[in-house]
Amino acid sequence: MLKVGDKLPEFESVNQDGEVVKSGDFLGSKLVIFFYPKANTPGCISEACDLNDNLTILKKEGYQLLGISVDPVKNQKKFHAKYGFQYPLLADENRDIIEKFGVWQLKKFMGREFMGIVRTTFIFDENGICTRVIEKVKTKEAAKQILEN
């Protein structure tokens, strides 16, 4: 998994509207990238909505936000539109970005094991250097966790 001190990996993907988004687009700004398992599921809704509800505060602190999952563009678009998110959601169907960040891992749920996205938030400074990794994301307090130093 990417760790504090690592450089923002180069990536390119499409957002909920099919527009190309590149990691280089965010250099010069602080950036929060949050990886979530699946659009429109309870924990992901809580996390994404909490971040959206606190976006003004996060932006005031200089952060840009980017959500990423393996969901296809169509699902990201529905999720984005349903909750009115004011930040992009990337569709990483081939898991290129997810693999670069190291968040595709073995998970256990109700006695079964499977590979999936481990909910994780990465914070980068203006130079694209990782300053924090939040591995135990509290979905209803995601923004508060980001703002804690």
Salt bridges, closest charged atoms under 4 A:
ASP6 OD1 - LYS3 NZ 3.58
ASP17 OD1 - LYS77 NZ 2.95
GLU47 OE1 - ARG119 NH1 2.71
GLU99 OE2 - ARG95 NE 3.43
GLU113 OE2 - LYS108 NZ 3.44
